[in-house]
Amino acid sequence: MTVRQVLSNKGAQVVTISPDATLSQAAALLSEKRIGATVVSEDGRAVAGILSERDIIRAVAQDGAGALDAAVSRFMTRDVVTCSMSADTDHLMRLMTNGKFRHVPVVEDGVLAGIISIGDVVNRRLADIEAEQQALKDYIAAG
């Protein structure tokens, strides 16, 4: 299974935020959209970073409530692991698990093309397992 196949079912919409936005604005955005991370981008095309709920919690733990008035760029993850549309989802799942992160922006030709979460990968894997199980049941019933 490839990232392209996951995005074809899920959609390629990505919620982004400016690096100049405040952590408070980012928290409101994550809450409103019911998502766990947002890509940080000046133009919605280039990935400058990623900011997750965990990053916000760490910022508040480190700097107190005043962190919420600070710019996203201060607390975002700058070294973002990205993938291409042709990336294998099993490899991606291992990468996320080993790296302890849950979101991977998809970049094609230097342009943000989607985002994959660990939930997307797990849901796709569960669907594959269910299809395999049904195929085996059908095979046994036909035999």
C-alpha positions in Angstrom: 0.0 0.0 0.0 1.3 3.4 -0.9 0.7 6.9 0.5 -1.0 7.8 -2.8 -3.6 5.1 -2.2 -4.2 6.3 1.3 -4.6 9.9 0.2 -6.9 8.8 -2.7 -9.4 7.6 0.0 -8.7 10.2 2.7 -8.1 13.3 0.6 -5.1 15.5 0.3 -6.3 18.6 2.3 -3.7 19.8 4.7 -4.3 22.3 7.5 -1.4 24.8 7.7 -0.4 27.6 9.9 2.0 30.5 9.6 5.2 30.4 11.6 4.3 33.9 12.9 1.0 32.7 14.4 0.9 32.2 18.2 0.7 28.9 20.0 -2.7 30.0 21.2 -3.9 30.4 17.6 -2.4 27.0 16.8 -4.1 25.3 19.7 -7.4 26.9 18.6 -6.9 25.7 15.1 -6.1 22.1 16.2 -9.2 22.1 18.4 -11.5 23.5 15.7 -10.3 21.1 13.0 -10.1 18.2 15.5 -6.5 17.3 14.4 -3.3 16.5 16.3 -0.8 18.5 14.2 -0.6 21.2 11.6 2.1 21.8 9.0 3.9 25.2 9.5 4.2 27.0 6.1 4.5 30.5 4.9 2.6 29.8 1.6 0.8 26.5 2.1 3.3 24.8 -0.4 6.7 24.6 1.4 7.1 22.8 4.7 8.8 25.0 7.3 8.0 22.8 10.2 5.3 20.9 12.0 3.5 21.7 15.2 1.7 19.0 17.2 -0.4 19.0 20.4 2.7 17.5 22.1 4.8 20.5 21.0 2.3 22.8 22.6 2.2 20.9 25.8 6.0 20.9 26.0 6.1 24.6 25.4 3.6 25.3 28.2 5.4 23.0 30.5 8.7 24.7 29.7 7.6 28.4 29.7 4.2 28.4 31.4 1.1 30.0 30.0 3.2 32.8 28.5 4.3 30.3 25.8 0.8 30.6 24.3 1.7 34.2 23.2 4.9 33.0 21.5 5.3 32.4 17.8 4.7 28.9 16.4 8.2 29.1 14.9 9.8 29.0 18.4 8.3 25.6 19.3 7.7 23.8 16.0 9.7 20.8 14.9 12.0 22.1 12.1 13.6 18.9 11.0 10.4 17.4 9.6 10.4 13.8 8.2 8.4 13.9 5.0 7.5 11.2 2.4 6.5 11.0 -1.2 3.3 9.7 -2.7 5.1 6.5 -3.6 6.2 5.7 0.0 5.2 2.4 1.3 2.8 2.6 4.3 4.3 -0.3 6.2 7.7 1.4 6.1 6.0 4.7 7.1 4.3 3.0 10.1 7.7 1.6 11.3 9.3 5.1 10.8 6.6 6.8 12.8 6.7 4.2 15.6 10.5 4.3 15.9 10.6 8.1 15.7 7.7 8.6 18.1 5.8 11.0 15.9 2.3 10.6 14.5 2.2 12.8 11.4 4.2 12.9 8.2 3.7 15.6 5.5 3.6 14.3 1.9 5.8 16.3 -0.4 5.9 15.9 -4.2 8.4 18.0 -6.3 9.0 20.3 -3.3 5.3 21.0 -2.8 3.1 19.9 0.1 0.7 17.4 -1.3 -1.0 15.9 1.8 -0.4 14.6 5.3 -0.5 11.0 6.7 -1.2 10.2 10.3 -0.5 7.0 12.1 -4.2 6.6 12.4 -4.5 6.8 8.6 -1.9 4.0 8.2 -3.5 1.8 10.9 -7.0 2.2 9.5 -5.7 1.3 6.1 -3.9 -1.8 7.4 -7.0 -2.9 9.3 -9.1 -2.6 6.1 -6.5 -4.8 4.3 -6.6 -7.4 7.1 -10.4 -7.5 7.0 -10.4 -7.9 3.2 -7.8 -10.8 3.5 -9.9 -12.4 6.2 -13.0 -12.2 4.1 -11.2 -13.6 1.1 -10.0 -16.6 3.1 -13.5 -17.2 4.4 -14.9 -17.1 0.9 -12.2 -19.4 -0.3 -12.9 -21.9 2.5 -16.7 -21.7 1.9 -16.2 -22.3 -1.9 -13.9 -25.3 -1.3 
